[in-house]
Amino acid sequence: MSEQTSKRATVYFEPRLHRALRVKAAHTHRSLSEIVNDAVRLALREDQEDLAAFEDRVAEPEISYEALLKDLKAHGQL
């Protein structure tokens, strides 16, 4: 991580999470910043995949929750 490209932010962790992150950092010989950056990248990647899935399914017909329940009951799945 380059000092010129990195931005500093204050993040407040719950004490137990902070301890777990410090322990993980020590065991993996990585910094807290590296671990947090990787976790944020993963979360953003998952969001991107979710948005792509929504886009792929935009043409699918919609069904109400009530209709779904009736269909499941009619087919013996409830």
DSSP file (Angstrom, degrees, kcal/mol; ACC not computed):
  #  RESIDUE AA STRUCTURE BP1 BP2  ACC     N-H-->O    O-->H-N    N-H-->O    O-->H-N    TCO  KAPPA ALPHA  PHI   PSI    X-CA   Y-CA   Z-CA
    1    1 A M              0   0    0      0, 0.0     2,-0.3     0, 0.0    33,-0.0   0.000 360.0 360.0 360.0 122.4    0.0    0.0    0.0
    2    2 A S     >  -     0   0    0      1,-0.1     4,-1.4     2,-0.0     3,-0.4  -0.625 360.0-139.6 -86.0 137.2    1.6    3.3   -1.1
    3    3 A E  T  4 S+     0   0    0     -2,-0.3    -1,-0.1     1,-0.2     0, 0.0   0.836 103.5  55.7 -61.6 -33.0    1.5    6.3    1.2
    4    4 A Q  T  4 S+     0   0    0      1,-0.2    -1,-0.2     3,-0.0    -2,-0.0   0.807 114.9  36.3 -72.6 -29.4    0.8    8.5   -1.8
    5    5 A T  T  4 S+     0   0    0     -3,-0.4     2,-0.2     2,-0.0    -1,-0.2   0.565  99.6  93.2-100.3  -9.9   -2.3    6.6   -3.0
    6    6 A S     <  -     0   0    0     -4,-1.4     2,-0.4    -5,-0.0     0, 0.0  -0.566  59.0-152.6 -86.6 148.0   -3.7    5.7    0.5
    7    7 A K        -     0   0    0     -2,-0.2     2,-0.4     2,-0.0    -2,-0.0  -0.925  14.4-130.0-116.9 145.1   -6.3    7.7    2.3
    8    8 A R        +     0   0    0     -2,-0.4     2,-0.3     2,-0.0     0, 0.0  -0.758  30.2 169.2 -97.7 139.4   -6.6    7.8    6.1
    9    9 A A        -     0   0    0     -2,-0.4     2,-0.6     2,-0.0    -2,-0.0  -0.986  32.7-123.4-144.4 152.3   -9.9    7.3    7.8
   10   10 A T        -     0   0    0     -2,-0.3     2,-0.4     2,-0.0    -2,-0.0  -0.879  30.4-178.0 -98.8 125.4  -11.0    6.7   11.4
   11   11 A V        -     0   0    0     -2,-0.6     2,-0.6     2,-0.0    -2,-0.0  -0.985  16.5-146.5-124.4 132.5  -13.0    3.6   11.9
   12   12 A Y        -     0   0    0     -2,-0.4     2,-0.3     6,-0.0    -2,-0.0  -0.887  17.6-168.6-103.8 120.0  -14.4    2.5   15.2
   13   13 A F        -     0   0    0     -2,-0.6    -2,-0.0     1,-0.0     0, 0.0  -0.750  31.4-103.6-102.8 151.1  -14.5   -1.2   15.9
   14   14 A E     >  -     0   0    0     -2,-0.3     4,-2.7     1,-0.1     3,-0.3  -0.485  42.7-111.5 -63.5 145.1  -16.3   -3.0   18.7
   15   15 A P  H  > S+     0   0    0      0, 0.0     4,-2.3     0, 0.0     5,-0.2   0.860 116.2  48.3 -52.5 -42.2  -13.6   -4.0   21.2
   16   16 A R  H  > S+     0   0    0      2,-0.2     4,-2.3     1,-0.2     5,-0.1   0.884 112.5  48.7 -68.9 -37.2  -13.9   -7.8   20.5
   17   17 A L  H  > S+     0   0    0     -3,-0.3     4,-2.7     2,-0.2    -1,-0.2   0.912 110.6  51.5 -65.7 -41.5  -13.8   -7.2   16.7
   18   18 A H  H  X S+     0   0    0     -4,-2.7     4,-2.5     1,-0.2    -2,-0.2   0.921 110.6  48.1 -61.7 -43.6  -10.7   -5.0   17.1
   19   19 A R  H  X S+     0   0    0     -4,-2.3     4,-2.5    -5,-0.2    -1,-0.2   0.919 111.3  50.4 -62.5 -43.6   -9.0   -7.7   19.2
   20   20 A A  H  X S+     0   0    0     -4,-2.3     4,-2.7     1,-0.2    -2,-0.2   0.905 111.2  49.1 -62.1 -41.2   -9.8  -10.4   16.7
   21   21 A L  H  X S+     0   0    0     -4,-2.7     4,-2.8     2,-0.2    -1,-0.2   0.912 110.7  49.8 -64.8 -42.1   -8.5   -8.2   13.9
   22   22 A R  H  X S+     0   0    0     -4,-2.5     4,-2.2     2,-0.2    -2,-0.2   0.914 112.5  47.5 -62.7 -42.1   -5.2   -7.5   15.8
   23   23 A V  H  X S+     0   0    0     -4,-2.5     4,-2.6     2,-0.2    -2,-0.2   0.933 113.1  48.2 -64.6 -45.3   -4.8  -11.2   16.5
   24   24 A K  H  X S+     0   0    0     -4,-2.7     4,-2.3     1,-0.2     6,-0.2   0.918 110.6  51.9 -60.9 -43.0   -5.5  -12.1   12.8
   25   25 A A  H  X>S+     0   0    0     -4,-2.8     5,-1.9     1,-0.2     4,-0.9   0.915 111.5  46.7 -60.3 -43.3   -3.0   -9.4   11.7
   26   26 A A  H  <5S+     0   0    0     -4,-2.2     3,-0.4     1,-0.2    -1,-0.2   0.915 114.3  46.7 -65.6 -43.0   -0.3  -10.8   14.0
   27   27 A H  H  <5S+     0   0    0     -4,-2.6    -1,-0.2     1,-0.2    -2,-0.2   0.816 119.9  38.6 -70.5 -30.4   -0.9  -14.4   12.9
   28   28 A T  H  <5S-     0   0    0     -4,-2.3    -1,-0.2    -5,-0.2    -2,-0.2   0.446 104.4-125.0-100.2  -0.7   -1.0  -13.6    9.2
   29   29 A H  T  <5S+     0   0    0     -4,-0.9     2,-0.3    -3,-0.4    -3,-0.2   0.900  70.4 123.7  56.2  43.3    1.8  -10.9    9.3
   30   30 A R      < -     0   0    0     -5,-1.9    -1,-0.2    -6,-0.2    -2,-0.2  -0.879  63.1-108.7-126.9 160.4   -0.5   -8.4    7.7
   31   31 A S     >  -     0   0    0     -2,-0.3     4,-2.0     1,-0.1     5,-0.2  -0.482  26.5-115.4 -85.0 160.5   -1.6   -5.0    8.8
   32   32 A L  H  > S+     0   0    0      1,-0.2     4,-2.8     2,-0.2     5,-0.2   0.894 118.1  56.7 -58.1 -39.5   -5.1   -4.1   10.0
   33   33 A S  H  > S+     0   0    0      1,-0.2     4,-3.0     2,-0.2     5,-0.2   0.907 105.2  49.7 -60.9 -42.6   -5.4   -1.9    7.0
   34   34 A E  H  > S+     0   0    0      2,-0.2     4,-2.3     1,-0.2    -1,-0.2   0.924 112.9  46.9 -62.1 -43.9   -4.6   -4.7    4.6
   35   35 A I  H  X S+     0   0    0     -4,-2.0     4,-2.1     2,-0.2    -2,-0.2   0.928 115.4  44.8 -64.7 -45.4   -7.2   -7.0    6.3
   36   36 A V  H  X S+     0   0    0     -4,-2.8     4,-2.6     2,-0.2     5,-0.2   0.912 112.1  52.1 -67.3 -42.5   -9.9   -4.3    6.3
   37   37 A N  H  X S+     0   0    0     -4,-3.0     4,-2.6    -5,-0.2    -1,-0.2   0.918 110.5  48.7 -59.5 -42.8   -9.1   -3.2    2.7
   38   38 A D  H  X S+     0   0    0     -4,-2.3     4,-2.3    -5,-0.2    -1,-0.2   0.902 111.4  49.8 -63.3 -41.0   -9.5   -6.8    1.6
   39   39 A A  H  X S+     0   0    0     -4,-2.1     4,-2.2     2,-0.2    -2,-0.2   0.900 111.9  47.6 -65.4 -40.7  -12.8   -7.2    3.5
   40   40 A V  H  X S+     0   0    0     -4,-2.6     4,-2.6     2,-0.2     5,-0.2   0.914 110.8  51.8 -67.3 -42.3  -14.2   -4.0    1.9
   41   41 A R  H  X S+     0   0    0     -4,-2.6     4,-2.6    -5,-0.2    -2,-0.2   0.928 110.3  49.4 -57.3 -45.2  -13.1   -5.1   -1.6
   42   42 A L  H  X S+     0   0    0     -4,-2.3     4,-2.4     1,-0.2    -2,-0.2   0.920 110.8  49.2 -61.0 -45.2  -14.8   -8.4   -1.0
   43   43 A A  H  X S+     0   0    0     -4,-2.2     4,-2.0     1,-0.2    -1,-0.2   0.903 112.9  47.3 -62.3 -41.6  -18.1   -6.7    0.1
   44   44 A L  H  X S+     0   0    0     -4,-2.6     4,-2.4     2,-0.2    -1,-0.2   0.881 110.5  52.3 -67.5 -38.1  -18.0   -4.4   -2.9
   45   45 A R  H  X S+     0   0    0     -4,-2.6     4,-2.3    -5,-0.2    -2,-0.2   0.910 109.4  49.7 -62.8 -42.2  -17.4   -7.3   -5.2
   46   46 A E  H  X S+     0   0    0     -4,-2.4     4,-2.5     2,-0.2    -2,-0.2   0.894 109.6  51.4 -64.1 -39.7  -20.4   -9.1   -3.8
   47   47 A D  H  X S+     0   0    0     -4,-2.0     4,-2.6     2,-0.2    -2,-0.2   0.918 109.1  51.0 -60.8 -43.1  -22.5   -6.0   -4.2
   48   48 A Q  H  X S+     0   0    0     -4,-2.4     4,-2.1     1,-0.2    -2,-0.2   0.905 110.5  48.5 -61.9 -42.0  -21.4   -5.8   -7.8
   49   49 A E  H  X S+     0   0    0     -4,-2.3     4,-2.2     2,-0.2    -1,-0.2   0.896 110.9  51.2 -65.0 -40.1  -22.3   -9.5   -8.4
   50   50 A D  H  X S+     0   0    0     -4,-2.5     4,-2.4     2,-0.2    -2,-0.2   0.923 109.8  49.3 -62.5 -44.5  -25.7   -8.9   -6.7
   51   51 A L  H  X S+     0   0    0     -4,-2.6     4,-2.2     1,-0.2    -1,-0.2   0.889 110.5  50.7 -63.3 -38.8  -26.4   -5.9   -9.0
   52   52 A A  H  X S+     0   0    0     -4,-2.1     4,-2.4     2,-0.2    -1,-0.2   0.899 109.4  51.1 -64.6 -40.0  -25.5   -7.9  -12.0
   53   53 A A  H  X S+     0   0    0     -4,-2.2     4,-1.4     2,-0.2    -2,-0.2   0.900 109.3  50.4 -64.3 -40.8  -27.8  -10.7  -10.9
   54   54 A F  H  < S+     0   0    0     -4,-2.4     4,-0.3     1,-0.2     3,-0.3   0.924 111.1  49.2 -61.6 -43.2  -30.7   -8.2  -10.5
   55   55 A E  H >< S+     0   0    0     -4,-2.2     3,-1.1     1,-0.2     4,-0.3   0.897 109.1  52.1 -63.5 -40.8  -30.0   -6.9  -14.0
   56   56 A D  H 3< S+     0   0    0     -4,-2.4     3,-0.3     1,-0.2    -1,-0.2   0.791 114.6  43.2 -65.1 -27.3  -29.9  -10.4  -15.5
   57   57 A R  T >< S+     0   0    0     -4,-1.4     3,-1.7    -3,-0.3    -1,-0.2   0.307  79.0 106.7-102.8   8.7  -33.3  -11.1  -13.9
   58   58 A V  T <  S+     0   0    0     -3,-1.1    -1,-0.2    -4,-0.3    -2,-0.1   0.803  79.4  52.7 -61.0 -29.9  -35.1   -7.8  -14.7
   59   59 A A  T 3  S+     0   0    0     -3,-0.3    -1,-0.3    -4,-0.3    -2,-0.1   0.547  84.4 109.0 -85.0  -6.6  -37.2   -9.5  -17.4
   60   60 A E  S <  S-     0   0    0     -3,-1.7     2,-0.0     1,-0.1    -3,-0.0  -0.406  79.9-103.2 -69.2 145.0  -38.5  -12.3  -15.1
   61   61 A P        -     0   0    0      0, 0.0     2,-0.3     0, 0.0    -1,-0.1  -0.370  34.8-123.6 -67.5 148.1  -42.1  -12.0  -14.1
   62   62 A E        -     0   0    0     -3,-0.1     2,-0.4    -2,-0.0    -3,-0.0  -0.645  23.2-167.0 -90.8 150.1  -42.8  -10.8  -10.6
   63   63 A I        -     0   0    0     -2,-0.3     2,-0.0     4,-0.0     0, 0.0  -1.000  20.6-122.1-135.9 136.9  -44.9  -12.7   -8.1
   64   64 A S     >  -     0   0    0     -2,-0.4     4,-2.2     1,-0.1     5,-0.1  -0.317  24.9-115.2 -73.5 161.5  -46.2  -11.4   -4.8
   65   65 A Y  H  > S+     0   0    0      1,-0.2     4,-2.4     2,-0.2     5,-0.2   0.904 117.7  52.5 -61.8 -42.1  -45.3  -13.1   -1.6
   66   66 A E  H  > S+     0   0    0      1,-0.2     4,-2.3     2,-0.2    -1,-0.2   0.910 109.5  48.6 -62.0 -42.9  -48.9  -14.1   -1.0
   67   67 A A  H  > S+     0   0    0      1,-0.2     4,-2.4     2,-0.2    -1,-0.2   0.874 109.8  53.0 -65.4 -37.1  -49.0  -15.7   -4.5
   68   68 A L  H  X S+     0   0    0     -4,-2.2     4,-2.5     2,-0.2    -2,-0.2   0.929 109.3  48.2 -62.9 -45.3  -45.8  -17.5   -3.8
   69   69 A L  H  X S+     0   0    0     -4,-2.4     4,-2.4     1,-0.2    -2,-0.2   0.910 111.6  49.9 -62.0 -42.9  -47.1  -19.0   -0.5
   70   70 A K  H  X S+     0   0    0     -4,-2.3     4,-2.7     1,-0.2    -1,-0.2   0.911 111.3  49.5 -61.8 -42.3  -50.3  -20.1   -2.3
   71   71 A D  H  X S+     0   0    0     -4,-2.4     4,-1.5     2,-0.2    -2,-0.2   0.913 111.0  48.9 -64.0 -43.3  -48.3  -21.8   -5.0
   72   72 A L  H  <>S+     0   0    0     -4,-2.5     5,-3.1     1,-0.2     6,-0.7   0.908 113.6  47.1 -62.8 -41.4  -46.1  -23.6   -2.5
   73   73 A K  H ><5S+     0   0    0     -4,-2.4     3,-1.8     4,-0.2    -2,-0.2   0.918 109.1  54.0 -66.6 -42.7  -49.1  -24.8   -0.6
   74   74 A A  H 3<5S+     0   0    0     -4,-2.7    -1,-0.2     1,-0.3    -2,-0.2   0.801 110.5  47.4 -62.1 -28.8  -50.9  -25.9   -3.8
   75   75 A H  T 3<5S-     0   0    0     -4,-1.5    -1,-0.3    -5,-0.2    -2,-0.2   0.209 118.4-110.4 -99.5  15.3  -47.8  -28.0   -4.7
   76   76 A G  T < 5S+     0   0    0     -3,-1.8    -3,-0.2     1,-0.1    -2,-0.1   0.721  84.9 120.5  68.8  23.0  -47.5  -29.5   -1.2
   77   77 A Q      <       0   0    0     -5,-3.1    -4,-0.2    -6,-0.2    -5,-0.1   0.443 360.0 360.0 -98.6  -1.2  -44.4  -27.7   -0.3
   78   78 A L              0   0    0     -6,-0.7    -5,-0.2    -5,-0.2    -1,-0.1   0.323 360.0 360.0-123.3 360.0  -45.9  -26.0    2.8
